[in-house]
Amino acid sequence: MDFILEKDITKRSSILEYMRYSEQEKELEVKFKKGKWKGKKKVFKNISKEVYQTIIDSESVGRALIEVVGEQKYKEKTIKKNQSIIHKILTFL
């Protein structure tokens, strides 16, 4: 996996230990040093380079990451819900 590594993340985030981004895989690997996921690594999928860059360029990298992940989860949940409704309608017909 080809990673772009942000080395100075610890200076700009109190909750993130590091972030690694793979442009090829569109995956963002994050290790948390504080909070709910303290000491854990998380891999977020389907993160575009533009979204990654927005996170990195943010004044609060941790807050930006949480906002992006929250928005992504909301979209995925909405898509699943809509697919379920469509499936029910098609099954009914």
C-alpha positions as protocol buffer text, in pm:
chain_id: "A"
residue {
  index: 1
  type: MET
  ca { x: 0 y: 0 z: 0 }
}
residue {
  index: 2
  type: ASP
  ca { x: 140 y: 338 z: -103 }
}
residue {
  index: 3
  type: PHE
  ca { x: 105 y: 580 z: 188 }
}
residue {
  index: 4
  type: ILE
  ca { x: 141 y: 954 z: 205 }
}
residue {
  index: 5
  type: LEU
  ca { x: 248 y: 1016 z: 564 }
}
residue {
  index: 6
  type: GLU
  ca { x: 165 y: 1335 z: 753 }
}
residue {
  index: 7
  type: LYS
  ca { x: 454 y: 1359 z: 1001 }
}
residue {
  index: 8
  type: ASP
  ca { x: 367 y: 1664 z: 1209 }
}
residue {
  index: 9
  type: ILE
  ca { x: 11 y: 1562 z: 1293 }
}
residue {
  index: 10
  type: THR
  ca { x: 87 y: 1541 z: 1668 }
}
residue {
  index: 11
  type: LYS
  ca { x: 156 y: 1914 z: 1681 }
}
residue {
  index: 12
  type: ARG
  ca { x: -186 y: 1996 z: 1537 }
}
residue {
  index: 13
  type: SER
  ca { x: -408 y: 1741 z: 1707 }
}
residue {
  index: 14
  type: SER
  ca { x: -453 y: 1646 z: 2068 }
}
residue {
  index: 15
  type: ILE
  ca { x: -645 y: 1325 z: 1986 }
}
residue {
  index: 16
  type: LEU
  ca { x: -455 y: 1184 z: 1686 }
}
residue {
  index: 17
  type: GLU
  ca { x: -119 y: 1011 z: 1706 }
}
residue {
  index: 18
  type: TYR
  ca { x: -79 y: 976 z: 1330 }
}
residue {
  index: 19
  type: MET
  ca { x: -262 y: 961 z: 999 }
}
residue {
  index: 20
  type: ARG
  ca { x: -159 y: 770 z: 688 }
}
residue {
  index: 21
  type: TYR
  ca { x: -334 y: 806 z: 358 }
}
residue {
  index: 22
  type: SER
  ca { x: -324 y: 572 z: 60 }
}
residue {
  index: 23
  type: GLU
  ca { x: -427 y: 754 z: -255 }
}
residue {
  index: 24
  type: GLN
  ca { x: -440 y: 428 z: -449 }
}
residue {
  index: 25
  type: GLU
  ca { x: -669 y: 252 z: -199 }
}
residue {
  index: 26
  type: LYS
  ca { x: -849 y: 573 z: -89 }
}
residue {
  index: 27
  type: GLU
  ca { x: -796 y: 465 z: 271 }
}
residue {
  index: 28
  type: LEU
  ca { x: -708 y: 676 z: 570 }
}
residue {
  index: 29
  type: GLU
  ca { x: -544 y: 498 z: 863 }
}
residue {
  index: 30
  type: VAL
  ca { x: -556 y: 683 z: 1193 }
}
residue {
  index: 31
  type: LYS
  ca { x: -420 y: 602 z: 1538 }
}
residue {
  index: 32
  type: PHE
  ca { x: -580 y: 777 z: 1832 }
}
residue {
  index: 33
  type: LYS
  ca { x: -392 y: 889 z: 2142 }
}
residue {
  index: 34
  type: LYS
  ca { x: -691 y: 1018 z: 2335 }
}
residue {
  index: 35
  type: GLY
  ca { x: -1067 y: 985 z: 2356 }
}
residue {
  index: 36
  type: LYS
  ca { x: -1312 y: 704 z: 2285 }
}
residue {
  index: 37
  type: TRP
  ca { x: -1071 y: 517 z: 2054 }
}
residue {
  index: 38
  type: LYS
  ca { x: -752 y: 578 z: 2258 }
}
residue {
  index: 39
  type: GLY
  ca { x: -468 y: 352 z: 2143 }
}
residue {
  index: 40
  type: LYS
  ca { x: -671 y: 208 z: 1855 }
}
residue {
  index: 41
  type: LYS
  ca { x: -610 y: 221 z: 1483 }
}
residue {
  index: 42
  type: LYS
  ca { x: -902 y: 285 z: 1252 }
}
residue {
  index: 43
  type: VAL
  ca { x: -910 y: 261 z: 875 }
}
residue {
  index: 44
  type: PHE
  ca { x: -1160 y: 481 z: 696 }
}
residue {
  index: 45
  type: LYS
  ca { x: -1243 y: 378 z: 340 }
}
residue {
  index: 46
  type: ASN
  ca { x: -1354 y: 579 z: 36 }
}
residue {
  index: 47
  type: ILE
  ca { x: -1167 y: 893 z: 140 }
}
residue {
  index: 48
  type: SER
  ca { x: -1079 y: 1102 z: -164 }
}
residue {
  index: 49
  type: LYS
  ca { x: -749 y: 1288 z: -189 }
}
residue {
  index: 50
  type: GLU
  ca { x: -943 y: 1616 z: -173 }
}
residue {
  index: 51
  type: VAL
  ca { x: -1113 y: 1514 z: 152 }
}
residue {
  index: 52
  type: TYR
  ca { x: -779 y: 1399 z: 296 }
}
residue {
  index: 53
  type: GLN
  ca { x: -622 y: 1732 z: 200 }
}
residue {
  index: 54
  type: THR
  ca { x: -912 y: 1921 z: 360 }
}
residue {
  index: 55
  type: ILE
  ca { x: -856 y: 1730 z: 684 }
}
residue {
  index: 56
  type: ILE
  ca { x: -480 y: 1792 z: 679 }
}
residue {
  index: 57
  type: ASP
  ca { x: -523 y: 2162 z: 600 }
}
residue {
  index: 58
  type: SER
  ca { x: -772 y: 2214 z: 884 }
}
residue {
  index: 59
  type: GLU
  ca { x: -679 y: 2410 z: 1193 }
}
residue {
  index: 60
  type: SER
  ca { x: -812 y: 2122 z: 1404 }
}
residue {
  index: 61
  type: VAL
  ca { x: -722 y: 1799 z: 1226 }
}
residue {
  index: 62
  type: GLY
  ca { x: -903 y: 1578 z: 1479 }
}
residue {
  index: 63
  type: ARG
  ca { x: -1224 y: 1780 z: 1459 }
}
residue {
  index: 64
  type: ALA
  ca { x: -1213 y: 1780 z: 1078 }
}
residue {
  index: 65
  type: LEU
  ca { x: -1164 y: 1402 z: 1075 }
}
residue {
  index: 66
  type: ILE
  ca { x: -1458 y: 1349 z: 1310 }
}
residue {
  index: 67
  type: GLU
  ca { x: -1681 y: 1572 z: 1094 }
}
residue {
  index: 68
  type: VAL
  ca { x: -1585 y: 1390 z: 773 }
}
residue {
  index: 69
  type: VAL
  ca { x: -1632 y: 1046 z: 928 }
}
residue {
  index: 70
  type: GLY
  ca { x: -1967 y: 1149 z: 1078 }
}
residue {
  index: 71
  type: GLU
  ca { x: -2086 y: 1282 z: 743 }
}
residue {
  index: 72
  type: GLN
  ca { x: -1966 y: 967 z: 566 }
}
residue {
  index: 73
  type: LYS
  ca { x: -2148 y: 741 z: 814 }
}
residue {
  index: 74
  type: TYR
  ca { x: -2466 y: 947 z: 775 }
}
residue {
  index: 75
  type: LYS
  ca { x: -2450 y: 915 z: 394 }
}
residue {
  index: 76
  type: GLU
  ca { x: -2389 y: 538 z: 412 }
}
residue {
  index: 77
  type: LYS
  ca { x: -2678 y: 495 z: 656 }
}
residue {
  index: 78
  type: THR
  ca { x: -2909 y: 702 z: 434 }
}
residue {
  index: 79
  type: ILE
  ca { x: -2812 y: 503 z: 124 }
}
residue {
  index: 80
  type: LYS
  ca { x: -2879 y: 172 z: 302 }
}
residue {
  index: 81
  type: LYS
  ca { x: -3213 y: 299 z: 427 }
}
residue {
  index: 82
  type: ASN
  ca { x: -3312 y: 416 z: 79 }
}
residue {
  index: 83
  type: GLN
  ca { x: -3206 y: 85 z: -76 }
}
residue {
  index: 84
  type: SER
  ca { x: -3417 y: -99 z: 180 }
}
residue {
  index: 85
  type: ILE
  ca { x: -3721 y: 116 z: 100 }
}
residue {
  index: 86
  type: ILE
  ca { x: -3672 y: 64 z: -275 }
}
residue {
  index: 87
  type: HIS
  ca { x: -3636 y: -311 z: -222 }
}
residue {
  index: 88
  type: LYS
  ca { x: -3959 y: -321 z: -20 }
}
residue {
  index: 89
  type: ILE
  ca { x: -4145 y: -124 z: -287 }
}
residue {
  index: 90
  type: LEU
  ca { x: -4017 y: -348 z: -567 }
}
residue {
  index: 91
  type: THR
  ca { x: -4103 y: -660 z: -367 }
}
residue {
  index: 92
  type: PHE
  ca { x: -4453 y: -526 z: -306 }
}
residue {
  index: 93
  type: LEU
  ca { x: -4510 y: -461 z: -678 }
}
